[in-house]
C-alpha cells in the first residue's frame, strides 16, 4: 500500500494510468514482481491525516507499506516535531502489524530557514534508522538522476506540471525509475 498525499494520488494528471501507483505497479511487474499496489494517496493530506487513516487504510491483505507523506507539512511550515511524531505513529502501526516499510524522504527548501530545514530533513533518516525501515533518500531523486540540479528548482520544470508542485507523466516515470529498486527491496522483505 502506498500511503501518501497528492504526489501519490496522481493529482493533476489527465490519465490516471500516469500516476505514481499505476506506473509503479507496471514497473514492478516488468521486473517480474507479482504485486498489486494499492493507492492510499489523498490530495492535500498531511502526516496527521495519514496517521489518522493508516489503521483503517491498511486492509488485511496489505503485505508492505510505502509512506510518501510530509510534503504538505513542509509546505505549510508545520512544526517538524509534529511531522516526526505523526510519521512515527504510522511506523508504529506498521510495526504492530509486522509490515515492512519504505519511508520516502522529502527535503525542505531553504526559505523556511536553516533550523527548520535541518529539523525537517533529519526526520526521515532518523526514523528509518530507529525503526529499521528502508529509506528512499528523496522523492525527487529521479529528477536529479536525469540531470536536474537539486539546488535549482527551475531545473525541475521539465518534469513538473504547470503548478510547479506536482510531477507530470514524464516526472512520475523518473520518480518510479528511481524508487522502483527500493520498492523491490521492500518486496524482498515481504518474501523473506
N, C-alpha and C positions, 0 to 999 in steps of 0.2 A: 504494500500500500504506500502511495506517495501522499504524505500529509504536507500540505503547503498552502500557498496563497495564490494570487493571480498568475504568478510565474509557472506554477504547477497546473493551474486550472486551464491555461491556454487563452487567457484574456486577449481580446482584440484580434484574434486570428480568424480569417474568413472561413477557413476549412478546419473543422475540429480535428481532423487527422493530422494537422500540422502542429498540434500541441505537444508538450513535453511527454505526457504519459503515452499517447499513441505512438509517438516516434521512438520513445524508449522501449516500449514493448516490441515494436518491429525490429529495432536494433538488437535487442536481446535474442529474439527468435532467429535472426540472421546469424547469431553466434551459436545457435544450437540449443538455446535455453527453452525449456517447456514452461512458459510463465504467462500469467495474466497480471498486468499491473493495474491496480485499482486507483482511480483518480479521486483523491480526497483533498483536492485543491479548492479553496474558497476565496474568491477575489476580495481583496481588502482585509483579509484575516491577519491578525497579529498572533504572536506566540500565545497570548492569553486566550484567544479564540481557539487556537489549536489545542491547547491544554484542556479547555472546556469540552471539546468534542472528541478528543482522542479515544476515550473509553468506549463510546458507542460507535465511533467510526471503524475501529478495529473489529471486524467481524471474526467469527470463529475460524474462518478459512485463511486469515492472514498468517503468512509464514515469516514475513520480514517487513521492516518499516524504513522508508526513506523520508527524512524530515528536511523540508526546504522552507523553513519559516524564519522570520526575523527581519526581512526587508522592510515591512511596513512599520515595525517597531523603530527601526533605524530612521526611516524617512520622517517619522513623526517626532523624532528626538526623544523617545521614551527612555526612561532610566534603564541603562544596561543591566542593573541589578535585577530589575523585574523581568527583563528578557531572559536573563540567565535562569532565574527561578522557574519561569514557565517552561523553558526548554528542559530543564532538569526534571520537572514534573512529567513531561512527555517521556523522557528516558526512563524514569522510574516505572511508568505504566508499561512500557515495552519490556523492561526487565522483569516485572511481575508476571508477564505473560511468556517470558523466556523467548522473546523475539529478538533476533539480531537487528541492528540499526546501522544505517548510513546517515550521518549528520552532514548536511551540505552547508558549508560556511558562507556567510555574507561578510563583506567588509564595509565599514563606514567611510564616507568621504571625509576629507579633511575639514570641510566647512563647519562641522559641529565642534571643532576644537580638538586639540591633541588628547585631552583627558578622556573625552567621550570616545574618540576613535580607539585609543588604547584599551579602554574598558570593554567596548563592544567587540573589537576584533579578537580579544582574548577568550571570549565566551566559548566559541566552538572548539578550538583545540583543547582547552582545559576540560570541558565536559566530555569530549571524546576520550581523552586520556583517563579521566575519572571513572567513566562507565564502560570502558573497553569497547567503544563503538568504532566503526570505520568512520573516517573523516575525508570528505572531499574539500580541499583547501579553499575553493572558490566556486560559486555557482557559475560565474562567467569565465572560468578557466579556458573554455573552448575559444573564446574571442581572442584571448592572449595567444593561444596556440596558433591561431590564424593570422597573427601579426598585429593585433590591436595592442596599444600601449596602455597598461592599467593606470598610468599617471595622466593620461589624456582622454577624458571621457568622449571627446569628439571622435576619437578613433573607433569607438564602438558603434557609431551611427550606421554604418552599412548593415549591421546585424540587428538593428532595433526598429520598432515601429515608430511612427511619427511622434509619439508621446515621449520618446527617449527613455522610457522606463521598461517597456516590455519587449522581448525579442520578437523579431519577425520569423517567418519559417526558416530562413537561412540561419538565423541566430540560434533557433531551437535545435537545428541539426548540429551545429557546432557544440552546443551545450551537451547534447546527447552523446556525441562522439567523445567528449572529454569525461563525462560522468559514467558512461557505459562500462568501462573497465572496473570502476569502483562498485557499480551495481552487480557486476559479475562476481566480484569478491563477496558481496553481500549474499548472493545466491549460494556461493560455495559454503558459507557459514550455515545456511539452512540445510543444505545437503549433508554437511559434516555433522 
